[in-house]
Amino acid sequence: MMKTLKDLINKDGFGWALVQKWMENSKNTFETLPRVSKRADEELLRLQISTKSPMGAIVFETGGILIENGWLRILGSGSTKLNRGMMEWNKGKTYVNEGEKGGFLLIADDVLGGYFAINAGELGEEIGKIYYFAPNTLRWESLECGYADFINWSLNGDLGLFYQDYQWDGWKADVATVEGNQVYSFDPNLSVPEKNNNKGRSRRMILIDEHVKLALESI
């Protein structure tokens, strides 16, 4: 039976307080996108996860979170800058009909065309862990952490180390112009080794709906 908003919204054990604690002294810059009440209600109902959890809280309280000028995009309920609610984005990709449970759930992505997902059995053996579709290997790889640890890492982890071979001079200014429904397409693509890492590649922006097919086809 589907839970109601009354069941899902929990003010006593609010996951948003935990997320805000991680944000207080965040090592990485971030922007919390404004929520649209109707959209937040709809997304939480579709997600069916209580706001006691960080995931339910982020979906209900935010339109999404942009990390480091939008290099990394954490999905919420959708906003102007990130016009993709989490469940809206997953429909047709990880599930088809409302109420279905898919084999994974897309929860974030980056401008390189990397995708983060919670594994429910389709991506590998580590159930409940975050997997990353790495555009340099074209494979889904376990990050060996759950959703809460992933959010904390996004705000306070060493993103420069994680992306060290793929951030170019002036990337912050460039990324600030990328819309939340776009990613970069590289030539040659990131799976082709370059002598100077990312410096010898050309790049252009494409719609993420076009690019995500690559990640889904690799499963």
C-alpha positions in Angstrom: 0.0 0.0 0.0 1.3 3.5 -0.9 2.2 5.7 2.0 0.6 9.2 2.2 2.4 12.5 2.7 1.3 12.4 6.3 3.2 9.1 6.6 6.3 10.3 4.8 6.8 13.7 6.3 8.4 13.3 9.7 9.3 16.4 11.7 10.7 14.6 14.7 13.4 12.7 13.0 14.1 15.1 10.2 16.9 14.0 7.8 17.2 17.6 6.6 18.8 18.6 9.9 21.6 16.1 9.2 22.2 17.4 5.7 22.3 21.0 7.0 24.9 19.9 9.5 27.1 18.6 6.7 26.5 21.9 4.9 27.5 24.1 7.8 31.3 23.9 7.2 31.2 22.4 3.7 34.6 22.1 2.1 33.0 22.3 -1.4 30.9 25.1 -2.7 27.2 24.3 -3.1 23.9 25.8 -4.1 20.6 24.5 -2.6 17.9 25.0 -5.3 14.5 26.2 -4.2 11.7 23.7 -3.8 8.3 24.0 -5.5 5.8 22.7 -3.0 3.5 20.8 -5.4 6.4 19.2 -7.2 8.1 18.3 -3.9 4.9 16.6 -2.6 4.6 14.7 -5.9 8.2 13.5 -5.9 8.1 12.4 -2.3 4.9 10.4 -2.9 6.5 8.7 -5.9 9.8 8.0 -4.0 7.9 6.6 -0.9 10.9 7.3 1.4 10.4 9.2 4.7 11.9 12.6 5.3 13.6 11.0 8.3 16.2 9.9 5.8 18.6 12.3 3.9 17.2 11.1 0.6 13.6 11.8 1.5 14.6 15.1 3.1 16.6 16.3 0.0 13.7 15.4 -2.3 11.2 17.1 -0.1 13.2 20.2 0.9 15.1 21.0 -2.2 14.8 21.3 -6.0 18.3 19.7 -6.0 21.8 20.6 -4.9 24.5 21.9 -7.2 28.1 21.2 -6.0 31.1 23.2 -7.3 29.3 25.5 -9.8 27.2 22.5 -10.9 30.0 20.1 -11.7 28.1 17.6 -9.6 24.3 17.7 -9.5 22.3 15.9 -6.7 18.7 15.3 -7.7 15.9 16.6 -5.5 12.3 17.4 -6.6 13.4 19.6 -9.6 14.0 23.3 -10.0 14.7 25.8 -12.8 18.4 25.2 -12.8 18.0 21.4 -12.5 14.7 20.6 -14.1 14.6 17.0 -13.2 12.9 15.5 -10.2 14.5 12.3 -9.0 11.6 10.0 -9.7 10.6 12.0 -12.8 14.1 11.5 -14.2 14.2 7.7 -13.3 10.8 7.0 -15.0 11.4 5.1 -18.2 15.0 4.5 -17.3 15.0 2.5 -14.0 11.2 1.8 -13.8 8.2 2.1 -16.1 5.0 2.1 -14.0 4.3 4.0 -10.8 5.0 2.0 -7.7 7.5 -0.3 -9.4 10.9 -1.0 -7.8 13.7 -0.9 -10.4 17.1 -2.6 -10.2 18.8 0.7 -9.4 17.9 4.4 -8.8 19.7 7.4 -10.4 20.4 9.9 -7.7 23.1 12.3 -9.1 25.3 13.0 -12.1 28.2 15.2 -13.2 29.0 17.3 -16.2 31.4 14.7 -17.6 28.5 12.3 -18.2 29.1 10.3 -15.0 26.1 8.9 -13.2 25.6 7.9 -9.6 23.0 5.4 -8.7 21.8 3.3 -5.7 22.2 -0.4 -6.6 19.1 -2.6 -5.9 20.7 -5.6 -7.6 21.1 -4.7 -11.3 24.5 -3.0 -11.1 26.5 -5.4 -9.0 26.6 -7.5 -5.8 26.7 -4.6 -3.3 23.1 -3.9 -2.6 22.3 -0.5 -1.3 25.6 1.0 -2.3 26.3 3.9 -4.6 27.6 2.9 -8.0 29.2 5.3 -10.5 29.1 5.0 -14.2 32.6 6.2 -15.0 32.8 7.8 -18.5 36.5 6.9 -18.7 35.8 3.2 -18.3 32.2 3.0 -19.5 31.5 0.7 -16.6 29.5 0.9 -13.3 31.8 0.8 -10.3 30.9 0.5 -6.7 31.9 3.5 -4.5 31.4 1.3 -1.4 29.3 3.8 0.4 25.6 4.4 1.0 23.5 7.5 0.1 24.1 9.4 3.3 27.9 9.0 3.0 27.7 10.0 -0.6 26.0 13.3 0.2 28.5 14.0 2.9 31.3 13.3 0.5 29.8 15.5 -2.1 29.8 18.4 0.3 33.0 17.7 2.2 35.1 15.1 0.2 38.1 15.7 -2.0 36.3 16.1 -5.4 39.5 17.4 -6.9 41.2 14.0 -6.2 38.2 12.1 -7.6 38.2 14.2 -10.8 41.9 15.1 -10.9 42.5 14.0 -14.5 39.4 15.7 -16.0 39.3 19.2 -14.6 40.8 21.7 -17.1 42.0 25.3 -16.6 39.0 27.5 -16.2 36.6 24.7 -15.6 34.7 26.5 -12.9 33.7 29.3 -15.2 32.8 27.0 -18.0 30.7 24.7 -15.9 28.7 27.6 -14.5 27.2 28.0 -18.0 26.1 24.4 -18.3 22.4 23.8 -17.6 21.2 21.1 -15.3 19.9 19.1 -18.3 23.2 19.1 -20.1 26.5 17.3 -20.0 29.7 17.6 -21.9 30.4 15.4 -24.9 34.2 15.0 -25.5 36.2 14.2 -28.6 37.9 11.9 -28.3 35.7 10.5 -25.6 37.0 10.0 -22.1 37.5 6.3 -22.6 40.2 7.0 -25.1 43.6 7.7 -23.3 45.1 11.1 -23.9 48.7 12.0 -23.3 47.8 15.2 -21.6 44.7 13.9 -19.8 41.8 16.1 -20.7 43.7 19.0 -22.2 43.8 17.7 -25.8 40.1 17.0 -26.0 37.4 19.2 -27.6 34.1 19.4 -25.8 30.6 20.5 -26.5 27.3 20.5 -24.5 24.6 18.0 -25.3 21.3 17.1 -23.6 21.6 14.6 -20.8 18.7 12.6 -22.1 20.8 11.8 -25.1 23.9 10.9 -23.2 22.4 8.8 -20.4 21.5 6.1 -22.9 25.2 5.2 -22.9 25.2 4.4 -19.2 21.9 2.4 -19.4 23.1 0.4 -22.4 26.3 -0.7 -20.4 24.3 -2.6 -17.8 
